[in-house]
Amino acid sequence: RKEVEQDPGPFNVPEGATVAFNCTYSNSASQSFFWYRQDCRKEPKLLMSVYSSGNEDGRFTAQLNRASQYISLLIRDSKLSDSATYLCVVTGNQFYFGTGTSLTVIP
Amino acid sequence: DTAVSQTPKYLVTQMGNDKSIKCEQNLGHDTMYWYKQDSKKFLKIMFSYNNKELIINETVPNRFSPKSPDKAHLNLHINSLELGDSAVYFCASSPWSGVYGYTFGSGTRLTVV
């Protein structure tokens, strides 16, 4: 069983739409959680950390559900520039990356 | 100033050759990593060093040998390159606990022909 599972998508949404990604993890002892963004042919970049209480950064909201062992990312009012692959990351004794969810925002 | 820099950015080489990729970070981080991202875009850790000491060594062919001369540098040497080694290799660094996330280099796109 993989440490982290993500729906690879692709998600194709119109500008202005709200889109949500989920990610499940297998190790209940996982400590830290993140969402990374990776643009085509670029390196992954930290988008936001995910806290138990949930956290928001502008149009982006991340949530953690420890009981069900999943994290989520909600993007409101999608922009063309949001098109990228979104990777969830879960830490145990190392970082475990999901395979990424591809998002394309269509004009 | 580039936080995590790796060279070269592109590397095209023939099977059987030996090549090295270099990585340097100027963030003062204690821990550095090598990740491999294959054609399916899956990022998999290969090695991790903390203050020059190897702490993670995943199941990687022993043709791959990391070397950390100091905590700001982590190089990757690959012997007898094979077609299956073609991938993007990312260097990354973090403070010791990693709770603040990783910073990645821009990647080295290795193509073995």
Backbone of each chain as ProteinMPNN parsed JSONL, in Angstrom:
{"seq_chain_A": "RKEVEQDPGPFNVPEGATVAFNCTYSNSASQSFFWYRQDCRKEPKLLMSVYSSGNEDGRFTAQLNRASQYISLLIRDSKLSDSATYLCVVTGNQFYFGTGTSLTVIP", "coords_chain_A": {"N_chain_A": [[0.847, -1.191, 0.0], [0.53, 2.205, -0.855], [2.164, 5.001, 0.687], [1.001, 7.484, 0.376], [-1.863, 8.513, -1.331], [-3.241, 9.819, -4.261], [-5.717, 11.216, -6.394], [-4.996, 11.198, -9.723], [-6.169, 12.806, -11.614], [-6.798, 14.037, -14.943], [-7.939, 17.257, -13.819], [-10.057, 19.406, -15.328], [-11.084, 22.586, -15.383], [-13.29, 25.427, -15.624], [-12.324, 28.89, -15.716], [-12.709, 30.672, -12.674], [-14.062, 28.71, -11.362], [-14.603, 26.502, -8.533], [-12.473, 24.163, -7.119], [-11.591, 21.002, -5.741], [-9.169, 18.984, -4.156], [-8.324, 15.78, -2.93], [-6.401, 13.785, -0.68], [-5.162, 10.8, 0.526], [-3.636, 9.176, 3.335], [-1.537, 6.588, 4.714], [-0.242, 6.109, 7.118], [-0.964, 6.461, 10.364], [0.527, 7.761, 12.225], [1.712, 9.906, 11.075], [3.196, 13.137, 10.895], [3.482, 15.774, 9.813], [2.078, 17.826, 7.229], [1.686, 18.774, 3.842], [0.97, 20.823, 0.973], [2.223, 20.885, -2.247], [3.124, 22.621, -5.214], [3.65, 21.932, -8.601], [4.876, 23.112, -11.524], [4.92, 22.574, -15.092], [7.822, 20.927, -16.051], [9.277, 22.059, -14.05], [10.569, 22.605, -10.683], [9.106, 21.179, -7.678], [7.212, 23.338, -5.57], [6.651, 24.717, -2.38], [3.367, 25.11, -1.458], [1.464, 25.36, 0.634], [1.363, 24.682, 4.159], [-0.389, 22.199, 6.063], [-2.694, 22.27, 8.589], [-4.163, 20.904, 11.565], [-6.316, 22.398, 12.373], [-7.126, 23.503, 10.095], [-6.346, 25.713, 7.412], [-6.0, 28.809, 5.694], [-5.116, 30.525, 2.737], [-5.479, 33.153, 1.044], [-7.116, 32.395, -1.869], [-6.897, 29.748, -1.426], [-7.531, 26.879, 0.509], [-6.63, 24.654, 2.996], [-7.1, 21.494, 4.522], [-7.058, 19.138, 7.21], [-7.863, 15.888, 8.073], [-7.56, 13.893, 10.557], [-8.776, 11.657, 11.64], [-9.932, 10.315, 9.503], [-7.784, 10.171, 7.948], [-7.003, 11.906, 5.781], [-6.067, 14.631, 3.631], [-6.973, 17.799, 2.316], [-7.317, 20.104, -0.418], [-8.608, 23.122, -1.328], [-9.467, 25.17, -3.963], [-10.553, 28.277, -4.705], [-12.364, 30.364, -7.038], [-10.859, 29.88, -9.484], [-7.892, 30.547, -11.336], [-6.25, 31.072, -14.499], [-3.561, 30.823, -14.09], [-3.391, 29.001, -12.082], [-3.133, 26.535, -13.132], [-1.467, 23.549, -12.964], [0.44, 20.872, -11.434], [-0.58, 19.405, -8.461], [0.804, 18.408, -5.503], [0.477, 16.291, -2.769], [1.956, 16.004, 0.438], [3.231, 13.99, 2.961], [4.603, 13.534, 6.118], [6.671, 11.178, 7.725], [9.091, 9.301, 8.839], [10.392, 10.377, 6.813], [9.819, 12.478, 3.928], [6.86, 11.82, 2.155], [5.667, 11.761, -1.019], [2.689, 12.329, -2.824], [1.413, 11.181, -6.008], [0.549, 13.292, -7.414], [-1.893, 15.647, -8.605], [-3.276, 16.663, -11.549], [-4.13, 19.836, -12.69], [-5.958, 21.793, -14.906], [-6.875, 24.95, -15.81], [-9.359, 26.371, -17.639], [-9.905, 28.879, -20.103]], "CA_chain_A": [[0.0, 0.0, 0.0], [1.329, 3.412, -0.922], [2.055, 5.893, 1.845], [0.126, 8.606, 0.033], [-2.621, 8.261, -2.556], [-3.922, 10.98, -4.825], [-6.365, 11.062, -7.695], [-4.108, 11.915, -10.654], [-6.913, 13.684, -12.502], [-6.705, 15.488, -14.804], [-9.087, 18.101, -13.548], [-10.156, 20.526, -16.262], [-12.161, 23.409, -14.852], [-13.309, 26.778, -16.204], [-11.927, 30.004, -14.841], [-13.715, 31.079, -11.702], [-14.648, 27.547, -10.681], [-13.996, 25.993, -7.3], [-12.033, 22.784, -7.318], [-11.042, 20.419, -4.515], [-8.372, 17.765, -4.28], [-8.123, 15.035, -1.698], [-5.225, 12.941, -0.637], [-5.243, 9.945, 1.71], [-2.343, 8.646, 3.764], [-1.726, 5.29, 5.373], [0.397, 6.042, 8.431], [-1.683, 7.321, 11.309], [1.498, 8.499, 13.043], [2.286, 10.996, 10.282], [3.29, 14.336, 11.727], [3.32, 17.046, 9.108], [1.373, 17.665, 5.958], [1.902, 19.928, 2.988], [0.637, 20.81, -0.442], [3.218, 21.461, -3.134], [2.694, 22.862, -6.583], [4.72, 21.719, -9.57], [4.594, 23.514, -12.898], [5.528, 21.68, -16.078], [9.267, 21.003, -16.215], [9.851, 22.864, -12.982], [10.66, 21.901, -9.42], [7.974, 21.391, -6.757], [7.357, 24.473, -4.654], [5.713, 24.642, -1.271], [2.173, 25.949, -1.586], [1.05, 25.648, 2.002], [1.312, 23.614, 5.145], [-1.76, 21.823, 6.413], [-2.809, 22.135, 10.03], [-5.383, 20.216, 12.019], [-7.412, 23.361, 12.493], [-7.406, 24.047, 8.771], [-5.714, 27.011, 7.192], [-6.422, 29.467, 4.453], [-4.176, 31.505, 2.194], [-6.155, 33.73, -0.117], [-8.121, 31.534, -2.492], [-6.547, 28.357, -1.132], [-7.836, 26.391, 1.846], [-6.159, 23.29, 3.228], [-7.658, 20.899, 5.738], [-6.543, 17.834, 7.608], [-8.782, 15.049, 8.835], [-6.728, 12.81, 11.087], [-9.594, 10.46, 11.891], [-10.105, 9.607, 8.23], [-6.459, 10.145, 7.319], [-6.882, 12.557, 4.479], [-5.91, 16.078, 3.571], [-7.663, 18.349, 1.155], [-6.965, 21.442, -0.883], [-9.718, 23.763, -2.035], [-9.085, 26.391, -4.694], [-11.735, 29.049, -5.116], [-12.168, 31.363, -8.09], [-9.673, 29.41, -10.213], [-7.245, 31.41, -12.332], [-5.464, 30.331, -15.492], [-2.224, 30.595, -13.516], [-3.445, 27.88, -11.135], [-2.872, 25.289, -13.867], [-0.227, 22.939, -12.473], [0.216, 19.614, -10.722], [-0.582, 19.634, -7.019], [1.324, 17.225, -4.819], [0.347, 16.289, -1.312], [3.143, 15.47, 1.097], [2.986, 13.542, 4.325], [5.89, 13.169, 6.704], [6.851, 10.196, 8.787], [10.54, 9.428, 9.013], [10.831, 11.094, 5.621], [8.694, 13.034, 3.18], [6.246, 10.953, 1.166], [4.921, 12.559, -1.989], [1.692, 11.728, -3.676], [1.778, 11.204, -7.429], [0.147, 14.573, -7.967], [-3.164, 15.824, -9.299], [-3.104, 17.656, -12.597], [-5.216, 20.8, -12.841], [-5.916, 22.749, -16.014], [-7.952, 25.933, -15.759], [-9.665, 26.7, -19.037], [-10.508, 30.228, -20.228]], "C_chain_A": [[0.886, 1.247, 0.0], [1.117, 4.253, 0.322], [1.032, 6.986, 1.603], [-0.562, 8.298, -1.291], [-3.338, 9.532, -2.981], [-4.608, 10.593, -6.105], [-5.53, 11.86, -8.697], [-4.826, 12.911, -11.556], [-6.81, 13.188, -13.937], [-8.036, 16.141, -14.468], [-9.021, 19.258, -14.534], [-11.348, 21.367, -15.835], [-12.143, 24.777, -15.519], [-12.814, 27.801, -15.192], [-13.067, 30.369, -13.905], [-14.335, 29.922, -10.931], [-13.935, 27.282, -9.357], [-13.659, 24.526, -7.508], [-11.388, 22.284, -6.026], [-10.285, 19.138, -4.835], [-8.287, 17.099, -2.92], [-6.913, 14.138, -1.823], [-5.364, 12.099, 0.625], [-3.852, 9.427, 2.048], [-2.555, 7.448, 4.651], [-1.193, 5.247, 6.802], [-0.261, 7.017, 9.403], [-0.744, 8.138, 12.187], [2.148, 9.651, 12.291], [2.159, 12.306, 11.035], [2.945, 15.626, 11.0], [2.768, 16.8, 7.717], [1.512, 18.949, 5.143], [1.216, 19.713, 1.647], [1.747, 21.521, -1.188], [2.584, 21.653, -4.502], [3.891, 22.622, -7.49], [4.233, 22.112, -10.953], [5.38, 22.616, -13.845], [7.03, 21.956, -16.204], [9.94, 21.924, -15.19], [9.939, 22.027, -11.702], [9.398, 22.101, -8.586], [8.262, 22.575, -5.84], [6.273, 24.395, -3.591], [4.567, 25.621, -1.481], [1.688, 26.353, -0.199], [1.17, 24.421, 2.882], [-0.15, 23.338, 5.475], [-1.817, 21.568, 7.9], [-4.143, 21.5, 10.396], [-6.575, 21.147, 12.061], [-7.844, 23.905, 11.138], [-6.741, 25.401, 8.617], [-6.032, 27.508, 5.796], [-5.344, 30.463, 4.037], [-4.808, 32.04, 0.918], [-7.238, 32.8, -0.631], [-7.929, 30.052, -2.149], [-6.878, 28.01, 0.326], [-7.389, 24.938, 1.957], [-6.751, 22.777, 4.526], [-7.086, 19.51, 5.949], [-7.613, 17.121, 8.416], [-8.008, 13.836, 9.313], [-7.527, 11.521, 11.27], [-9.74, 9.623, 10.623], [-8.819, 9.553, 7.426], [-6.493, 10.689, 5.899], [-6.651, 14.044, 4.671], [-6.567, 16.562, 2.293], [-7.13, 19.733, 0.831], [-8.133, 21.96, -1.701], [-9.196, 25.031, -2.692], [-10.365, 27.062, -5.161], [-11.359, 30.007, -6.222], [-10.904, 31.049, -8.906], [-9.204, 30.402, -11.266], [-6.491, 30.526, -13.325], [-4.103, 29.941, -14.909], [-2.217, 29.486, -12.458], [-3.16, 26.541, -11.813], [-1.491, 24.755, -13.491], [-0.572, 21.555, -11.957], [0.361, 19.89, -9.238], [-0.24, 18.331, -6.309], [1.036, 17.324, -3.331], [1.554, 15.566, -0.726], [2.803, 15.154, 2.54], [4.327, 13.118, 4.911], [5.74, 12.094, 7.758], [8.305, 10.313, 9.154], [11.181, 10.069, 7.792], [9.585, 11.706, 4.983], [8.172, 11.994, 2.207], [5.367, 11.818, 0.267], [3.835, 11.72, -2.635], [2.133, 11.853, -5.122], [1.333, 12.481, -8.113], [-1.198, 14.53, -8.657], [-2.992, 16.954, -10.291], [-4.347, 18.529, -12.723], [-4.955, 21.681, -14.051], [-7.131, 23.649, -15.894], [-8.136, 26.48, -17.162], [-10.315, 28.081, -19.126], [-12.004, 30.143, -20.516]], "O_chain_A": [[1.859, 1.335, 0.75], [0.049, 4.232, 0.934], [0.289, 7.369, 2.506], [0.081, 7.876, -2.252], [-3.954, 10.224, -2.17], [-4.125, 9.724, -6.831], [-5.372, 13.071, -8.539], [-4.192, 13.757, -12.187], [-6.738, 11.975, -14.132], [-9.106, 15.63, -14.798], [-8.04, 20.001, -14.566], [-12.491, 20.917, -15.914], [-11.083, 25.242, -15.938], [-12.882, 27.593, -13.98], [-14.235, 30.374, -14.293], [-15.053, 30.137, -9.955], [-12.832, 27.768, -9.106], [-14.473, 23.753, -8.014], [-10.729, 23.04, -5.313], [-10.702, 18.329, -5.664], [-8.19, 17.766, -1.89], [-6.47, 13.787, -2.917], [-5.657, 12.639, 1.692], [-3.003, 9.26, 1.172], [-3.609, 7.295, 5.268], [-1.646, 4.434, 7.608], [-0.127, 8.234, 9.274], [-1.17, 9.102, 12.824], [3.046, 10.305, 12.822], [1.167, 12.56, 11.717], [2.206, 16.464, 11.516], [2.956, 15.742, 7.116], [1.463, 20.055, 5.68], [0.923, 18.587, 1.245], [2.161, 22.619, -0.815], [1.648, 20.952, -4.888], [5.006, 23.052, -7.192], [3.295, 21.52, -11.486], [6.365, 21.986, -13.46], [7.443, 23.092, -16.437], [11.01, 22.483, -15.43], [9.452, 20.899, -11.646], [8.691, 23.093, -8.768], [9.392, 22.785, -5.398], [5.126, 24.051, -3.875], [4.786, 26.819, -1.661], [1.523, 27.536, 0.098], [1.089, 23.283, 2.419], [-1.029, 24.153, 5.196], [-1.07, 20.739, 8.419], [-5.112, 21.554, 9.638], [-7.708, 20.734, 11.814], [-8.805, 24.669, 11.042], [-6.593, 26.145, 9.586], [-6.291, 26.741, 4.868], [-4.746, 31.145, 4.869], [-4.682, 31.443, -0.151], [-8.172, 32.46, 0.096], [-8.73, 29.21, -2.553], [-6.545, 28.755, 1.247], [-7.729, 24.104, 1.118], [-6.889, 23.515, 5.501], [-6.691, 18.816, 5.012], [-8.196, 17.694, 9.337], [-7.821, 12.871, 8.572], [-7.002, 10.425, 11.073], [-9.68, 8.394, 10.661], [-8.774, 8.958, 6.35], [-6.073, 10.03, 4.948], [-6.982, 14.63, 5.702], [-6.696, 15.82, 1.319], [-6.575, 20.429, 1.68], [-8.586, 21.313, -2.646], [-8.56, 25.862, -2.044], [-11.152, 26.487, -5.914], [-10.205, 30.416, -6.346], [-9.995, 31.874, -8.994], [-10.001, 31.008, -11.982], [-6.142, 29.384, -13.024], [-3.57, 28.87, -15.2], [-1.152, 29.079, -11.993], [-2.967, 25.529, -11.138], [-0.479, 25.43, -13.678], [-1.721, 21.117, -12.029], [1.318, 20.536, -8.81], [-0.897, 17.305, -6.487], [1.327, 18.345, -2.708], [2.094, 14.637, -1.326], [2.173, 15.946, 3.241], [5.098, 12.416, 4.256], [4.811, 12.104, 8.565], [8.721, 11.322, 9.724], [12.395, 10.276, 7.761], [8.46, 11.485, 5.431], [8.955, 11.353, 1.507], [4.457, 12.507, 0.727], [4.04, 10.548, -2.951], [3.104, 12.545, -5.428], [1.695, 12.732, -9.263], [-1.593, 13.51, -9.222], [-2.611, 18.066, -9.925], [-5.466, 18.029, -12.844], [-3.871, 22.244, -14.203], [-8.269, 23.181, -15.878], [-7.201, 26.981, -17.785], [-11.18, 28.414, -18.316], [-12.667, 31.171, -20.65]]}, "seq_chain_B": "DTAVSQTPKYLVTQMGNDKSIKCEQNLGHDTMYWYKQDSKKFLKIMFSYNNKELIINETVPNRFSPKSPDKAHLNLHINSLELGDSAVYFCASSPWSGVYGYTFGSGTRLTVV", "coords_chain_B": {"N_chain_B": [[19.591, 35.492, -5.277], [20.203, 32.095, -5.705], [18.602, 29.561, -3.894], [18.743, 26.713, -3.638], [20.861, 25.164, -5.665], [21.532, 23.289, -8.539], [23.633, 21.488, -10.72], [24.508, 19.785, -13.755], [21.816, 21.429, -15.599], [20.7, 20.085, -17.708], [21.463, 16.866, -18.982], [22.788, 14.78, -21.231], [23.688, 11.614, -22.16], [25.611, 8.694, -23.018], [24.779, 5.22, -22.697], [26.405, 3.357, -20.154], [28.271, 5.234, -19.468], [29.832, 7.311, -16.872], [28.602, 9.708, -14.669], [28.221, 12.868, -12.937], [26.189, 14.784, -10.715], [25.814, 17.949, -9.297], [25.044, 19.622, -6.213], [24.137, 22.453, -4.323], [23.371, 24.31, -1.405], [22.366, 27.412, -0.003], [21.013, 28.024, 2.251], [21.528, 27.424, 4.82], [20.565, 25.085, 5.789], [20.265, 21.896, 7.5], [19.842, 19.422, 6.4], [19.94, 17.494, 3.443], [18.773, 16.254, 0.273], [18.289, 13.766, -2.278], [16.094, 13.313, -4.908], [14.271, 11.319, -7.231], [12.456, 11.802, -10.157], [10.339, 10.147, -12.151], [9.139, 9.222, -15.466], [6.453, 9.028, -15.055], [5.969, 10.958, -13.299], [6.28, 10.504, -10.606], [7.623, 11.286, -7.503], [10.395, 10.131, -5.888], [12.241, 9.398, -3.016], [15.768, 9.155, -2.831], [18.228, 9.456, -1.42], [19.237, 10.786, 1.766], [20.927, 13.227, 3.595], [22.166, 14.312, 6.689], [23.814, 16.934, 7.934], [26.229, 16.091, 6.714], [26.065, 13.391, 7.197], [24.886, 10.226, 6.217], [21.486, 9.492, 6.274], [19.173, 8.485, 5.184], [18.796, 5.901, 2.96], [17.483, 4.752, 0.393], [16.183, 1.936, -1.458], [18.238, 1.754, -3.834], [20.064, 1.294, -6.813], [23.48, 0.272, -6.428], [25.058, 1.625, -8.135], [24.595, 4.227, -7.886], [25.969, 6.779, -6.083], [26.043, 8.866, -3.407], [27.584, 11.901, -2.21], [28.678, 13.925, 0.387], [30.456, 16.613, 0.948], [30.353, 18.719, 2.733], [27.879, 20.309, 4.833], [26.5, 21.941, 3.156], [26.607, 20.983, 0.628], [25.698, 18.405, -1.625], [26.41, 15.847, -3.606], [25.803, 13.75, -6.471], [26.829, 10.792, -7.797], [26.851, 8.762, -10.634], [27.401, 5.614, -11.81], [28.098, 3.643, -14.724], [25.809, 4.175, -16.482], [22.383, 3.523, -17.232], [19.608, 2.942, -19.517], [17.227, 3.109, -18.09], [17.794, 4.906, -16.131], [17.173, 7.366, -16.956], [15.597, 10.33, -16.173], [14.231, 12.978, -14.122], [16.259, 14.479, -11.786], [16.055, 15.681, -8.593], [17.47, 17.852, -6.268], [17.154, 18.666, -2.835], [16.616, 20.616, 0.157], [16.327, 20.993, 3.719], [15.506, 22.339, 6.98], [16.539, 20.56, 9.937], [14.318, 19.062, 11.088], [12.43, 19.102, 9.13], [9.857, 20.065, 9.262], [9.047, 22.422, 8.235], [8.935, 22.091, 5.589], [10.374, 21.32, 2.359], [12.947, 22.763, 0.288], [13.4, 22.848, -3.098], [15.856, 22.206, -5.648], [16.238, 23.222, -9.1], [16.265, 21.013, -10.676], [17.738, 18.282, -12.541], [17.736, 17.195, -15.705], [18.142, 14.134, -16.838], [19.127, 12.264, -19.568], [19.575, 9.181, -20.927], [21.092, 7.653, -23.565]], "CA_chain_B": [[20.463, 34.369, -4.959], [19.534, 30.81, -5.789], [18.666, 28.917, -2.595], [19.26, 25.373, -3.889], [21.279, 25.16, -7.066], [22.11, 22.037, -8.97], [24.207, 21.512, -12.065], [23.95, 20.621, -14.81], [20.371, 21.43, -15.738], [20.421, 19.013, -18.665], [22.591, 15.955, -19.145], [22.513, 13.719, -22.205], [24.893, 10.808, -22.159], [25.428, 7.341, -23.538], [24.791, 4.088, -21.753], [27.712, 2.892, -19.719], [29.097, 6.336, -18.968], [29.732, 7.736, -15.48], [28.324, 11.14, -14.609], [27.942, 13.438, -11.617], [25.321, 15.951, -10.574], [26.206, 18.655, -8.086], [23.992, 20.396, -5.552], [24.601, 23.332, -3.257], [22.315, 25.153, -0.831], [22.88, 28.517, 0.799], [19.952, 28.332, 3.212], [21.943, 27.032, 6.157], [19.826, 23.884, 6.208], [21.084, 20.781, 7.967], [19.542, 18.177, 5.708], [19.826, 17.562, 1.99], [18.124, 15.061, -0.273], [18.169, 13.529, -3.707], [14.86, 12.681, -5.338], [14.163, 10.975, -8.643], [11.096, 11.893, -10.684], [10.346, 9.381, -13.384], [8.253, 9.692, -16.544], [5.089, 9.08, -14.519], [5.951, 12.125, -12.423], [6.322, 10.134, -9.202], [8.838, 11.718, -6.818], [10.811, 9.107, -4.933], [13.498, 9.744, -2.376], [16.89, 8.245, -3.034], [19.158, 9.586, -0.306], [19.144, 11.963, 2.611], [22.095, 13.461, 4.437], [22.045, 15.34, 7.706], [25.125, 17.425, 8.367], [27.204, 15.214, 6.066], [25.892, 11.986, 7.551], [23.805, 9.559, 5.495], [20.427, 9.049, 7.172], [18.212, 7.704, 4.415], [19.386, 5.282, 1.774], [16.435, 3.894, -0.108], [16.632, 0.866, -2.342], [18.748, 2.377, -5.051], [21.234, 0.519, -7.267], [24.729, 0.813, -5.87], [25.708, 2.475, -9.144], [24.365, 5.596, -7.449], [26.706, 7.045, -4.852], [26.014, 10.268, -2.981], [28.739, 12.334, -1.416], [28.431, 15.23, 0.993], [31.714, 17.113, 1.52], [29.967, 19.555, 3.867], [26.41, 20.267, 4.916], [25.909, 22.774, 2.106], [26.771, 20.318, -0.661], [25.39, 16.981, -1.759], [26.597, 15.478, -5.003], [25.339, 12.401, -6.828], [27.621, 10.192, -8.868], [26.182, 7.588, -11.19], [28.284, 4.79, -12.636], [27.527, 2.698, -15.706], [24.446, 4.63, -16.707], [21.467, 2.656, -17.988], [18.472, 3.659, -20.1], [16.221, 3.32, -17.051], [18.185, 5.998, -15.238], [16.646, 8.617, -17.509], [14.601, 10.893, -15.259], [14.655, 14.268, -13.57], [16.783, 14.315, -10.438], [15.924, 16.911, -7.823], [18.1, 18.027, -4.976], [16.328, 19.474, -1.939], [17.168, 20.786, 1.494], [15.367, 21.394, 4.753], [16.016, 22.308, 8.349], [16.654, 19.173, 10.379], [13.084, 18.326, 11.302], [11.633, 19.081, 7.904], [8.472, 20.452, 9.489], [8.744, 23.61, 7.452], [8.93, 21.746, 4.177], [11.622, 21.251, 1.617], [13.208, 23.659, -0.84], [13.972, 22.042, -4.172], [16.583, 22.774, -6.76], [15.454, 23.273, -10.339], [16.249, 19.703, -11.316], [18.657, 17.898, -13.613], [17.036, 16.269, -16.614], [19.13, 13.175, -17.351], [18.673, 11.397, -20.653], [20.581, 8.192, -21.282], [20.776, 7.171, -24.933]], "C_chain_B": [[19.682, 33.067, -4.992], [19.707, 30.062, -4.482], [19.267, 27.508, -2.704], [19.607, 25.31, -5.376], [21.911, 23.811, -7.409], [22.567, 22.162, -10.42], [24.643, 20.109, -12.463], [22.427, 20.577, -14.832], [19.92, 20.32, -16.684], [21.669, 18.165, -18.824], [22.149, 14.842, -20.083], [23.796, 12.925, -22.352], [24.584, 9.405, -22.656], [25.428, 6.315, -22.414], [26.216, 3.701, -21.413], [28.62, 3.98, -19.185], [28.895, 6.562, -17.476], [29.53, 9.249, -15.478], [28.049, 11.578, -13.174], [27.012, 14.63, -11.726], [25.694, 16.615, -9.248], [25.056, 19.465, -7.529], [24.588, 21.195, -4.409], [23.417, 24.125, -2.726], [22.943, 26.203, 0.07], [21.858, 28.97, 1.841], [20.359, 28.017, 4.65], [21.209, 25.813, 6.681], [20.786, 22.765, 6.599], [20.955, 19.541, 7.094], [19.371, 18.399, 4.214], [19.384, 16.213, 1.447], [18.36, 14.974, -1.784], [16.868, 12.776, -3.956], [14.955, 12.377, -6.827], [12.696, 11.095, -9.046], [11.076, 11.233, -12.051], [9.308, 9.924, -14.372], [6.801, 9.776, -16.096], [4.937, 10.159, -13.458], [5.987, 11.788, -10.943], [7.668, 10.529, -8.613], [9.206, 10.701, -5.758], [12.153, 9.48, -4.337], [14.551, 8.685, -2.668], [17.784, 8.263, -1.801], [18.815, 10.834, 0.502], [20.377, 12.03, 3.488], [21.749, 14.534, 5.453], [23.431, 15.71, 8.179], [26.235, 16.455, 7.962], [27.039, 13.736, 6.392], [24.693, 11.393, 6.826], [22.756, 9.07, 6.469], [19.334, 8.27, 6.462], [18.91, 7.192, 3.172], [18.362, 4.278, 1.274], [17.021, 2.838, -1.041], [16.985, 1.452, -3.701], [19.93, 1.533, -5.511], [22.528, 1.121, -6.749], [25.581, 1.513, -6.925], [25.554, 3.95, -8.78], [25.109, 5.802, -6.131], [26.667, 8.539, -4.529], [27.296, 10.598, -2.224], [28.467, 13.733, -0.907], [29.712, 15.728, 1.634], [31.497, 18.044, 2.706], [28.449, 19.695, 3.817], [25.718, 21.125, 3.866], [25.955, 22.109, 0.731], [26.386, 18.847, -0.594], [25.427, 16.638, -3.24], [26.12, 14.045, -5.226], [26.165, 11.9, -7.999], [26.926, 8.92, -9.328], [27.151, 6.857, -12.112], [27.477, 3.96, -13.622], [26.063, 2.997, -15.993], [23.655, 3.686, -17.598], [20.296, 3.493, -18.501], [17.443, 4.029, -19.032], [16.574, 4.404, -16.053], [17.674, 7.343, -15.742], [15.478, 9.103, -16.651], [15.041, 12.317, -14.941], [15.079, 14.027, -12.128], [16.731, 15.665, -9.734], [16.723, 16.803, -6.533], [17.158, 18.885, -4.134], [17.044, 19.624, -0.608], [16.069, 21.205, 2.45], [16.109, 21.592, 6.069], [15.904, 20.884, 8.877], [15.313, 18.443, 10.457], [12.21, 18.246, 10.069], [10.216, 19.575, 8.068], [8.077, 21.708, 8.727], [8.819, 23.336, 5.956], [10.317, 21.758, 3.581], [11.717, 22.401, 0.628], [13.938, 22.842, -1.892], [14.857, 22.872, -5.077], [15.747, 22.651, -8.024], [15.493, 21.972, -11.134], [17.335, 19.515, -12.36], [17.95, 16.857, -14.463], [18.08, 15.379, -17.28], [18.49, 12.311, -18.42], [19.819, 10.469, -21.023], [20.178, 7.583, -22.623], [21.642, 5.966, -25.294]], "O_chain_B": [[18.621, 32.954, -4.377], [20.829, 29.931, -3.993], [20.182, 27.156, -1.96], [18.726, 25.395, -6.232], [22.72, 23.275, -6.651], [21.952, 22.858, -11.227], [25.094, 19.332, -11.622], [21.822, 19.758, -14.14], [18.88, 19.697, -16.473], [22.789, 18.675, -18.805], [21.25, 14.063, -19.766], [24.857, 13.482, -22.632], [23.426, 8.991, -22.702], [25.996, 6.525, -21.342], [27.108, 3.715, -22.261], [29.621, 3.696, -18.527], [27.928, 6.08, -16.886], [30.211, 9.975, -16.202], [27.694, 10.77, -12.316], [27.046, 15.383, -12.7], [25.866, 15.951, -8.226], [24.197, 19.939, -8.273], [25.415, 20.706, -3.639], [22.559, 24.561, -3.493], [23.901, 25.941, 0.797], [21.837, 30.129, 2.256], [19.617, 28.31, 5.587], [21.228, 25.539, 7.881], [21.92, 22.68, 6.128], [21.859, 18.706, 7.055], [18.742, 19.363, 3.78], [19.591, 15.173, 2.072], [18.595, 15.977, -2.458], [16.576, 11.762, -3.322], [15.627, 13.081, -7.58], [11.809, 10.567, -8.376], [11.717, 11.702, -12.991], [8.685, 10.958, -14.13], [6.007, 10.508, -16.686], [3.901, 10.258, -12.801], [5.755, 12.658, -10.104], [8.72, 10.166, -9.139], [8.429, 10.437, -4.84], [13.088, 9.834, -5.055], [14.262, 7.491, -2.742], [18.064, 7.221, -1.209], [18.204, 11.783, 0.011], [20.816, 11.027, 4.051], [21.118, 15.539, 5.124], [24.14, 14.887, 8.759], [27.067, 16.062, 8.779], [27.81, 12.911, 5.902], [23.612, 11.981, 6.818], [23.07, 8.319, 7.392], [18.639, 7.471, 7.089], [19.533, 7.952, 2.429], [18.365, 3.113, 1.67], [18.209, 2.861, -1.363], [16.138, 1.614, -4.579], [20.725, 1.095, -4.681], [22.655, 2.341, -6.645], [26.698, 1.944, -6.639], [26.275, 4.809, -9.288], [24.888, 5.063, -5.172], [27.189, 9.364, -5.278], [27.982, 9.728, -1.686], [28.076, 14.62, -1.666], [30.038, 15.32, 2.749], [32.354, 18.148, 3.583], [27.811, 19.248, 2.864], [24.501, 21.052, 3.699], [25.389, 22.636, -0.227], [26.706, 18.144, 0.365], [24.585, 17.083, -4.02], [26.046, 13.243, -4.295], [26.192, 12.517, -9.064], [26.473, 8.111, -8.519], [27.653, 7.429, -13.08], [26.32, 3.622, -13.373], [25.19, 2.159, -15.767], [24.168, 3.131, -18.57], [20.022, 4.586, -18.005], [16.863, 5.114, -19.061], [15.748, 4.781, -15.221], [17.74, 8.344, -15.029], [14.504, 8.382, -16.435], [16.071, 12.793, -15.418], [14.334, 13.438, -11.344], [17.286, 16.656, -10.21], [16.658, 15.806, -5.814], [16.445, 19.734, -4.668], [17.957, 18.864, -0.286], [15.02, 21.704, 2.042], [17.211, 21.075, 6.25], [15.204, 20.072, 8.271], [15.184, 17.329, 9.949], [11.33, 17.388, 9.989], [9.434, 19.52, 7.118], [6.891, 22.012, 8.597], [8.77, 24.266, 5.151], [11.293, 22.155, 4.217], [10.704, 22.944, 0.186], [14.965, 22.222, -1.613], [14.647, 24.072, -5.255], [14.674, 22.046, -8.013], [14.819, 21.85, -12.157], [17.79, 20.474, -12.982], [17.612, 15.773, -13.989], [18.808, 15.816, -18.171], [17.442, 11.702, -18.202], [20.904, 10.922, -21.387], [19.072, 7.069, -22.785], [21.523, 5.427, -26.394]]}, "name": "protein", "num_of_chains": 2, "seq": "RKEVEQDPGPFNVPEGATVAFNCTYSNSASQSFFWYRQDCRKEPKLLMSVYSSGNEDGRFTAQLNRASQYISLLIRDSKLSDSATYLCVVTGNQFYFGTGTSLTVIPDTAVSQTPKYLVTQMGNDKSIKCEQNLGHDTMYWYKQDSKKFLKIMFSYNNKELIINETVPNRFSPKSPDKAHLNLHINSLELGDSAVYFCASSPWSGVYGYTFGSGTRLTVV"}
